[in-house]
Structures are given as structure tokens and as C-alpha cells.
């Protein structure tokens, strides 16, 4: 056996410095990795030799990539070329579009830890029809209230956590708690930044999807992403223009669906509702465990699972979980158990929730008719009336903007505004979600949502979700299930 490091990502400034100091004429591009790996299936040479060949013949490597990726259709070859991208000065609204791409990695500037100033995007769609003054005044009012709220929340948080406040090391954490509640007042137009790791295949798809959105900011982002990468990997990034499917399908669906929804706009109701789940979920999960632990057909496994006595079924699941620790991912067999939840959540909550990208998440637009989420701490310091006054002014500006450009109107809404979300996830992913979000360190909004999801799901599949809990509750849950362990 031989394991070789083929390469790793380094800062682009170092690459430029290296090229200048070495006077290197050869292109430094991740395309050579793609080309070399593409040849593995048809060449007797070792992989490291193929990489050497590709590096010495970059144009030949690029020609090979074009043929394999675009003519033969083996797009996965482009996934071997990876980019690290700094995305700076984009709105919170646009980050939700960027972070829809599941097979990428993102780390975003957090409104929980950073006190934001008055930096925000003024969309072209709002400026052009003469609504800039209204928009700027509204977002400025929100920002002033945000800082005012933080100044009041900070001493409240320290007072409520006197023991923690005695230790100077906890100062940043406690200030963060005040920031995370104050942020409910600021707009989705607020500027932020993120670091993104993306492969060439997903980058090409992102370029097309962003350019298809009805927002000038998205188009500009697509153009700048392309400009930053096109010369590095031209053989892997070719189709960057919006397709008719991406541009028109959602718009056309809205038009077709309008008559059905004309008089049925549902007001805010249950924030968490388990709409559907795999029938006889515990039985199905038991069958999957039997399947991978035997040589039976799945039909026979399902029959055996159905014949199990309750004590035997419980013993099977206890065997599954007996050696699990808080950092272990449960077995993949539990991916056979699905759930569909309808959720109503704040933009602040969604900013965190959207990171669970292995689930299927689809959303409606932010909708003032769904009400808002006011942090309990804001009520505790008696500022809910001021908060609602700010929201009332925001909703008035939103409605004026919506009449001119519905797509751009959400920019003026706040982190407190809500949207409906439909999420389909399996039991394994629910374990991951609850480990992180049903934990005392999780932000209160998403913790409350996740606890409700788990509670409803556990009623349907108590054995499958036997050990589902937050990290902080794992030891107690383990002791409850395995008292003698």
C-alpha cells in the first residue's frame, strides 16, 4: 500500500509569491488534478505519474478535461478541482441563496458574536424606482434600534448570569448572548462575509443559478465569482449563463399556483408540525438493522421485525446504541426512516437551520403575515413595544417596496420576520441536528424549534430515537437507557 498527498489548499497570495520568486512559467491550476484522476480508469500508470504528466502538459490536461467533462459528460471529474473563495460585502439575504448548495462548505460572519455596524446593501431594484430614501431610512432606524437594544440587553444578561460574569473569561460569551438577541432587529440587507470551499462542478452550477435569480446583487456575485476563477480552471467552468429552466420555472409556477392560493393565505399557526413519517418507523428501522446483520432478503427482514416482541425489539435497538458516544454518528441504516416537517421560523433561526444541508429544505418567501419572533430577553427588559413599533414601520416600508418589486422587498425585513419551511430528513440526520441544536450551548430559537421536532418524532419512533438528545444531555440519557453501564 502507498498513500500519497496529492495536494492541499494554500493561500492564493502564497501561490503568487511562489510564482514571482521562482519565475515559474507553468500554470498552477487544480485542473491538472482533475485531468490526472480522470485518466486513472484507462491508464496503466500509477496515479502520481499521471499527476506529473498533467503538470508538465497543462494545455493537454485542459483539452482532456473539456472532452471528459463536457463531451463525455463525466462531470464528477470537475469535483477534484477545489477553490477557497472569500465572499465579502454580500447581504444576509443573498447568503441564503449561496448556501443552498449542499456539497460546499461555508463559514459565515456570525451576528451572534460580532456587533454589526451600519453596513448594508442598497439593492438596485429598490434604488431605481426612487425608493432608496425610504429603504435607507428604514434600515437606519432598524440599526439604531439594534444598537440601543444591545446597550440595554448587555447589562441585563450580565445581571441574569452573575456567577458567570464573575469570571472575566466569560465576558465575550455573555456579550454574545446580548448580541444574538439584539440582532433580531437588523435587516436581511445587512452586509456580511463568508469563506466558501467549493469544487468546480458546484461552482459552475452556482454561477448559473445566481445569474438566474431576479436580483442584481446575485448577478453581480455570479460575475465576480466567474472573474475570480475563470483563468485558473477554464477547462472545468464553461456553462455559466442562466438556463431558461432556472430563470422561468419558479416564476411560471407562481403564476399557475396563484388561483389556488388566492384566498387561502394561512396565518401563523403551529411552529412545528410533523406532517408525515415512514409508516411503522421502528419496524422499518429494525428491518434495516436485520438486513445488514444477516443474509435475509429485505422482505424477510421486514416480516421478522414485525414478529418481534416489544422486549426483543428494544433489545435490538439497545444493541445498536450500547457503545455510542456523543460524538458518534448513528449507523446509516437509520437513513431509511424519513420525516417531513412543516416549520415556521424566524430569519435568525433559519440562518442556523439552513446549515443542515444534508436534509431537503424548501422555503416560502419571508412573510410579515406570519408575525415575528421577539426574543424573551427583549420582553424581560420591557422593550417589546418599541420592538413592535420598529416592526410596524418596517412592514409599512416592505409593503411599499413589494408593490414595486416583490423579489427585492425582503431586503428590508428583519431577522425577527418569519418564513414557512418544509424539511424532509431521515432519522440519522435528526440525530445530528439534535446533538447540535438540542443542547444548552445552542441558540435559544433553534433549540426551541429542534426540541419540538424531536418531541413529535419520538412519539412516532421511540426506539429509533432512543438516544437522540443534545450533547449536554447525552450522559443522562445514556444512564437512563443503560443504568448498569
N, C-alpha and C positions, 0 to 999 in steps of 0.2 A: 504493500500500500504506500501511496505517496500523496500527501496533501500539500498543495502549494497555494500561497497567497497570490491571487491573480492581480489584485489591485485594491485600492481603497480610496475613499473620497478625501481630498485635501482642499484647502482654501484656494480659491482661484487666484488670489494675489500671490501666493507662493508659486503657482504654476507660471504666472507671468514673470516673476522674478527669476525662476529657474531658466526659462526660455531666454531671457535677456542675458543672464550671466554665462550661459552655455553656448549662446549663439546658435541654438538648435533650429534647424530648418524644417525638421519633420513636424507634422501636425500632431498635437497631443489631443486625442479625442477618444471618448468612450466607444465610438463606432468600431474600433478595432477589436474590442472585447466581443461585441455582438457578432462581428464577422467571423472571428475565431471560433466562437461557440456554435455558430450556425454550421460550421464545417465538420463538427465532431462526428455527426451521424454518417458522413460519407468519406471520411479520410482515415487512413491507417496511422497517421502521425499522432503523436501524443499532444495533449491539449496545450502544454506550454510551448511546444514547437509551432503549433498553429497560431498562438498569440504572437510569437516572434515574427512569423511570416506576415501577419496582418499589420504589425507595427512598421515593417520595412516597406510595405506596399499599401499605403493608405488609400490611394485612389482605387486600387484594385479591390480593397476591402469595401469601399463605399459602393462600388459597382455591384459587388456580391450582395451587399445589404439591400440595395434597391431591387434587385432581382428576387431575392428570397422573401423580403417583407412585402413588397408591393405587387410583384408579378405572380409569385407562387402563393402569396397570402399567409406566410408563416409569421404572423405579427408578433408572436411571443419572443422572437429574436430581439426585437427592439426593447424588450424589458430588461435586457442585460446592460443597457446604457442608462446610467442613473445620474440625475442632476440634483444639486442642492441649490435652492432658489431663495433669495431674500425678497420678501414681498413687503414693501414699505408704503405707508400712506394710503391704504385702502380703507373703505368703510366697513363697519361691522356687518352691514347688510351684504356686501359683496363677499366677505369671508364665508358666509353661509353657502354661497354658490361654489366657491373654490373648494371648500372642504366636503362637498358632496362626493368627491372622487374617493372611492373606498380603498384603493390599493396604493395610496400615497401616505406620507407621514407629515404631520403638521404640529408645530408648537407655536401657539399664539400669545401675544402680549395679553396678560390677564388683567381684567378690570377688578379682579378680587385683590390683587396685590399692588397694582400701580395706580396712583392717583392721577387721573387724566386731566389735562388742561382743556383749553377751548379749541382744540384742533378737530375740524370736521370737514367732510366733503360737501361741496355745494354742487349737486348734480346739474348737468346741462339741461335736463328735461324740466327742471324747476326754474333755472335762471332764464332760459329763453322765452317762456311765456310771461315774464315780468313778475314772477313770484319770489325772486331772490330775497327781497327785503323782508317779506313775511316769514320765509324759511329761516333766514339768519336770525331774525328777532326771536322766533320760537325756540330755535336750538340754543341761542344765547340765554334765554330765560331758563331753559332746562339746565344748562351748565351752571348758571348762577345758583339755582336751587340745589344742584348736586353738591357744590362746594359748601353751601350753607348747611345742607343736611349732614355732610361729613363732619363739619365742625361741631355739630350737636350730637351726632352718634358716637364720636370718638370718646368723649368723657363718659357717656352712658355705658359703653362697652367696658371701659376700664373699671367703672364703679360696679358693674354687674359681675366682674371677674377679678375681685380684689386679690385673691390668693395668687392667681396667675400674674397679675400686674406687679406683684412684689418682686418678681424676677425680671430684671432688665432684658434678659434674653427673649422674653415673650412679647416685648413691645411691638415688634414688626407684625407678629401674628394677630395681636389684638387690634392694631390699626387696620390690618387686612379685613377683619370682621366688619369694621365700620365702613370700609371702602366697598365691600361686597354688597352691603345693603344700600349705601348711597347711590351705587351705580344704576339702580332701578329707575333713576330719574333721567339718565342721559340717553341720547338718541342713537338709533341704528346708523345714523350718518357719521357717528364718531369715528375718527381715524384710528387705525390700529396697525399692527405689523405682525408678520409671522415668518417662520422658517419652514420651508417645504422641501421634502425629498420626494422626487418623482422620477419614474422611468420614462423613456422616450415614447413608448406606446401610449401611456396615460397623458403625457404632455401634449401629444398631438390631438388626442380626444378633448382635453381641456381647452386647447386653443379654439377648436371648432365650437364647443358648447358655449364658451364665454362670448364668442363673437355672434352667437345666435340669440343671446338674451336682449331684451328691449331696453337696455341700459347703456348709456355712453361710457360709464365707468368700466363696465365689463368689456366693452370693445377695446378700450384703451389698455386694459390689463392684458387682453389677448395679444394685442400688437406688441406691447413691451416684453411679454414673455417670449414671443417669437423672435424679436430683435436680439434678446439676450442669449438665445440658444441656437439660432439658425446656422451660424457659421461654425459651430462646434460639431454638430451632428446633422449635416444636410441630407445624408442618405437615409435617415430614420424619421425625419419630420417633413412630410410632403403635403398632406391634405389638411390645411389649416383654416379654410374658409367654412363658414356655416353652411350646413346642408339644409335643404328645404324641409326635411323631416324635423330637424331641430328648431328651425325658425317658425314653422307654421302649425305643427301638430297640437301643441298646447293651446295656442290661440284659437284654433278651429274647434277643439274640444270644448273650450269655454262657451263658444257661440252655440254649439249643439246642445250643451247641457243647461244653458240659461233658462229655457222654458220649464225645465223640470224643477229648478231651484228658485224660480221667481218669487214664490210666496212661502218658501219653506226655510228661510234663514233661521237656523236653530240658535237660540240664545245660549249663554254659558250654562252648562249643566254639570254633570259628573266629570270631575277632572281626570279620573282614571276608570276605564271600563274594559274588562276582559271580554272582547267581542266573541272570540272563538278560540278553541284549542283542540289539539288532537284528541279524538274520542278515546276513552279508556286509556288515558295517557300513561298511567303507571303500568298497565298491562303491556302497552306498546314498548315502553322502556325496558321492561323485564324481558320481552321477546328479543329486543336488540341485544341485550346482555347475553341471553342464551345463545343467540345466533353466533356471536364472536367467540363464545366459550365452548362450542360444540361443533358437530358436523351435520346438524339437522338443517332441513330446509326452513325458510322463514315461516311458512305456513304451519309447520310442526312446532316451531318455537312459539308461535302465537297461541296455538292450542294448548301447549304445555303451560304457558304463562297464565292462560285463562283458567286452567285447572288447579293452579297453585292455591293452597290455603293461605289466608292472610298472614299467618305466622311465618310461612315459608317465603312468601313474597318479601316480607320485611327483612328476613334473614338474608335474602339475596341482595337487597339494597344496602344493608349494613355491611355486607362483604365488600360492596362497591366503594363504600365510604370509610371503611375501618382505618385505613392508613393515610387518609387525605390530610393535608396541612393547608393552612390559609393561603399559601402561595401556589398550590397545585391547581391546574386546570382539570375539571372533571373529564371523564372519558368521552370520546367522540360519539359513542352510542347515544348519548342524550341529545344529540343534534337531530334525532329522529322525532323528537317531540316539539311541536310548534305551538305558538300562541300569537294571537292578534289582539293588540290593544289599541283602543282609541283614547287619546290623551289630549287634554287642554293644558298648555303650559306657557309660562312667560318666556319672552325672548332671552332673558337672563338664564333661565333653566335650559332652554333649547341650545344655547351656546355650549353648554356642557354635554347635553344629551346627544347632540349630533356626532360627538366623537366616537360613539359606539357604532362604528360604520359597518361591522360585520352583520348587523341586522339590516332589514329592509325598512327604510324610513321614508315616508312620503308625507307631504305637508300641504295644508292650505295656506293662503296668504295670512299675514297678521291682520287681525280684525278687531277694531275697537268695540264692536258689539259683544265680544266675548269678555269684556271687562278687563280689569288689570289685577296684577298681583302686588300687594303692598307688604313689604317686609314687616314682620311682627315688631321689630325694634323701632320702626318708624311710628307705629301706633303707640308703643310704650312711651316714647318721648313726646307724644301728643301732637305729632306733625302730620297726621293723616289728612286733615282738612286742607292744609297747604299743599300736600301732595296731590289731592284730588283737584284742587284749583289749577295746578300746573297741568294735570292730565286733561282737564276740560279745555284749556287753551290749546293744548297740543291737538286734541281731537278736532277742534274747530279748524286749525290750520291744515290738518290731514284732509278734511273733507273738501276744503277749497282746492288743495293740490290734486286730490283724487279726480275732481271734475275735469281738470286739465290733462292729467297724465296718471292713470291708475297705477302703472308699473313703478313710478317714482315716488308715489305717496308714502310708502312705508319708511322711507329715509327719515321722516320727521317723527315717527313713532319711537317710543322709549323701550328700554329693557323690561319695563313693567307690563307692556302690552302682550297680548296672548295670541296664540295660533292653535289650530287643531292639527294633531299629528297622528298618523296611523303607523304603527310599528309592528312588523312581523319578526319574531325572533324565536330561536329554539331554546330549549332548557339549558343547554351548555352556555349560551350567550347570556341567559338570565343570571346564571351563577356569576359570570364575570361582572355583569352590571351591578349585582347586589354586593359583591365583595367590595367594590369601589364606592358605591353610592349609598348603601345602607350602613354607613359607617359614621361614627361620631365626627370624623375629620371632614366628611363630605359637606358641601354647602347645603344649608337647610332646605332650600327649594327643591333641588333634585333629590335630596334624601327623602323628603316627604313623598314625592312622586314615586320613587323607587320602592319605598316601604309599602305603599298601597298596591303597586303592581305585584310585589312578592306575596302579599297577604291574599290577594284574589287568586293568584296562580296556585298557591299552596293548597287552597281549598279543593282544587281540581286534581292535583297530583301530589299528595303529601309525601309519598315515598320518593318520587323522583327529586323533589326539592327538600329532602330531609336535612341536608347540610347547607342550604342556601341561607346566607346571612352576611352582614358586614364583617370586615376583618376584625374589628374590635369585639364582635360578639362570637367569634369563632370558637374560642376556648370554652365559653359557657355552653354553646350549642353542642360541641363535641362531648362535654361532660354529661349533658342531658341524654344524648343518644348512646354514648358508650360510658356508662357510670363506673365501670370497673377498669377502664383502660388506663 
